[in-house]
Amino acid sequence: MRTNLLKLFVFFFIFLASFQSLLAFNDKPRDRFVVVLDAGHGGKDPGNMGNGFKEKEIALSIILKIGKALERKGGIEVIYTRDSDVFIPLDQRAKIANEANADLFVSVHCNSHNSQAYGTETFVLGLHKTQENFEVAKKENSVIFLEEDYEVTYDGFNPNSPESYIGMALMQEEYLNQSILLADFVQKNFTNDLKRKNRGVKQAGFVVLKMAVMPSVLIETGFLTNDHEGPYLNSTSGQNKMAAAVVEAIDKYANSINLSSLEDIGQVSASSADIQSQVYKDITFKIQLAAGSKRLETKSYNFKGLQNVERSREDGLYKYYYGATSDYAKITKLHSEAKQTGYPSSYIVAFKDGSKITVNEALKTE
C-alpha cells in the first residue's frame, strides 16, 4: 500500500509539473487557437503580374478560403491582416498578429521568374543560403518602398542590400522549430496530395516574418509566370485545392503542438496502470531540439550536455533529435528534461515506418 501511495504521489507531481509547463508554453485558453492569415500585397501594391494575373487577388482569394474552412472546424479563431483589396504595410501586418497574441502567422504569396520555373516553396525566417532565396526575399520586401517613412519604420533596412539581412536569422530563433514543422506539413500536402513540384522548406529574410513574434511561414503557392501554373492558381479549382492543403497543414500543426497536449495528459492520468510505460507499436517518439542550415556535430557540448542526439537532413535543413523511444511516458519525461536543460521551444515528434506523422495520429495507434 505504501509503495502504491508513493507511486501515486510521484505521478501527481509529474502531472502537475507537465501541466504548469503547458500553461507556460501557451497562456491562452486551451480552446482558443489563433491563426492570423496574411494575403500578400493589396491595394496600390499588385504583387507580381505574371501572365497578366494579379498576385494580390489570388493571394486574397486563397486566404479567404483558408479562413472560412478553419472557422468551420471550430476551436480556431481566424484573424485577417486584410480581407479586401487594401494596402497594409508590412509592419502593420505583423502588429496585427502580435496584438492578437496569435499562435500562428501564415502569409500567402505567388511567385514569379523570368523562366518557366514552377513549384511550391514555403519559407521560414532565416539567413538565405542561395542567391535564389535572396531574390525571393528582395521581391517580397520591396513593398516597403511604397510606404511613407519606410527608412524610419524599418530602421534603415534596405531590401536590396545583403548586409541588411545579417543577424535577421536570430530574430525568430525561439520559434524556428515550430515554423519549420508547419512549413513541412504544408509542403508535404502540396507534394503528396496535389502533386505540385516540391521546391522545399527554405530560409530567407522576410521582413513580415521578422516582425511577427510567433511561429510564422510565408508560402509561395506557385509561379504565375509559368504557362501552366499561372492559370491553375488563377482558377477557382486550383485555389480551392491550395487552400485545402494549407488548412490540413494548420490542423495537423495545431494537433501536434497545442490541442493534443491536454488530451495526452488525460490519457496519461486515466489509469495508474499506465504510469510506468506507454509503448506504442511501430511508433518512435523523438524530441526535436533545433533545426537550421548549420551542420553541428552531435556531441553533448553542442547540446547543453544532452547525449545521444541524432542529426537528420530534411528539406535542406539539419534537424536535431533527442531521446528516441516508443514509450510515450518516457518521451514526455525526457521532454521536460530537455526544456529544463535549455530547450523551451523543443517539442515531441513521432515517426512510423520512418515517416513523420503527427503525435495525435501516433497516440491513436495500438
Secondary structure, 3 states (H helix, E strand, C coil): CHHHHHHHHHHHHHHHHHHHHHHHHCCCCCCCEEEEEEECCECCECCCCHHHCCHHHHHHHHHHHHHHHHHHHCCEEEEECCCCCCCCCHHHHHHHHHHCCCCEEEEEEEECCCCCCCCEEEEEECCCCCHHHHHHHHHHHHHHHHCCCHHHHCCCCCCCCHHHHCCHHHCCHHHHHHHHHHHHHHHHHHHHHCCCCEEEEEEECCHHHHCCCCCEEEEEEEECCCCCHHHHHHCHHHHHHHHHHHHHHHHHHHHHHHHHHHHHHHHHHCCHHHCCCCECCCEEEEEEEEEECCCCCCCHHHCCCCCCEEEEEECCEEEEEEEEECEHHHHHHHHHHHHHHCCCCCEEEEEECCEEECHHHHHCCC
